[in-house]
Amino acid sequence: MKAAVYYENGGPDVLKYEDVPDPAVRDGEVLLRIEAVGVQGGDLLHRMVSPFPSAPHIVGYQAAGTIAAVGKGVSSVREGQRAVAFMQSGSHAELAAIRERDVYPVPDGLDPRIAAGIPVEFGTADDCLFEFGRLRAGETVLIQAAAGGVGLAAVQLAKLAGAQVLGTASSDEKLARLASYGLDHAINYKTSDVVSSVQEITGGRGVDLVVDPVGGSTLEGSIASLAYRGRISWVGQAGREPRPPHIGPLMVKSASLNGVYFGGEMEHDPARTRTLVENLINRVAGGELTVVIDREFPLAEAAECHRYIESRAAFGRVLLIP
């Protein structure tokens, strides 16, 4: 099969499009013929700095396609069925072998390209808002980097839950588009001071909850934007700042900071997260939630795809198509 592989950590240029052996399907596993890869921020981080067990290595968390084969003991899915899957690595390829419990059937009529943007993005957003963020109707939530995959999912879920939704993005164009997905108050972090804007919008009170996938100095701004006893769901380090954020001001507000890693939740509480993801897939299939696709790249152009995502020009999810 063809795959985007690398032999060393580094920038997008370490990705090479090569022939590699087809994955072997063991007992309890499913072989997925991949039709769309939902590229995650974590994929880029792993490519840059994370150790990998052997070379060539295939990075990637999430992909959708058609089940090509099932291993012994698999009973929840069948050959020929459409599905989306989560994996620790291996999505940037034509085929992937995945544990049965990490494979989710896709309803008839739901495009695999759409399905490839659901489990991690919407599962992460849902956990940030509700499982850890404890968001309730009538509260205010600030979503940093609201035009990203998790951000767009969080805007929709928060609005549907009855929250007042504030969001940041790098351009007025992106912010204008976010309004159609439920954003109530737009903040351009390139041209405005986020904390001052939040205080103005909330009448000096601050927000009840922040979803922050950026970290670093942005996380410091998230803390400053909180109301007394507010909460933060910290879900990433997209800012790639080497300096750790200063979190001392949390104490003054008796505020709380939760780290959120949906992949860890899937491993430690698979019953809860499976039910959650299945529900989210059905909500997308039913038209209640929307997966926004910004661009698609051929798998052979994985390096260019990663480079484009790192430019922060995307609005929504970016796909690789084998």
Secondary structure, DSSP 8 states (H G I E B T S, - for coil): -EEEEESS--SGGG-EEEE-------TTEEEEEEEEEE--HHHHHHHHH---SSSSEE--SEEEEEEEEE-TT--SS-TT-EEEEE-SS--SBSEEEEEGGGEEE--TT--HHHHTTSHHHHHHHHIIIIITT---TT-EEEETTTTSHHHHHHHHHHHHTT-EEEEEES-HHHHHHHGGGT-SEEEETTTS-HHHHHHHHTTTS-EEEEEESS-HHHHHHHHHTEEEEEEEEE---TT--SS----THHHHTT-EEEE--HHHHHHH-HHHHHHHHHHHHHHHHTTSS---EEEEEEGGGHHHHHHHHHTT--SSEEEEE-
